[in-house]
Amino acid sequence: MTKQKKEPQPDSKPDNLVFEERLGAIRVTIWENHDKNGNVFHNVNVVRRYQVGSEWSNSDKFTGLSDVALLREAVELAQTWLRSYSLGGK
């Protein structure tokens, strides 16, 4: 499993986080960034949350049909948000 950086406290949302949805253990986020010319672009991140003891971590590995079904739904939600954004509906 790929262990990733711990996330910020729940009440401290980074300014460039523009979309977040949780589906069971699957979480999809969209981050807004700007290139050196000021153009906006978005990065989509999908992770599976898991807990070992009292520590929460993220994994980029998905296990079984249920994770894959939620992964698909999460990507569709991100696609819907990005499509809405591109049509001017931020």
C-alpha angles and dihedrals in degrees: 000000000000110000114210136194117290113256129242122270113283094251095050107076114182113240094238095054102103102166136023131169130171123207108182106299092344119095127186122192134181120207124198117218138171128222123223090274092054096254115148121237132168134222121204120209125187121186139166113232119219136171130221109186106316095333121100120206139172128237131193089207120095123202127210137336096302093057091046092050091051090044090056092049091048092052090048090053090051091048091051091051093048091048091050090048092050090052090055098260100120 
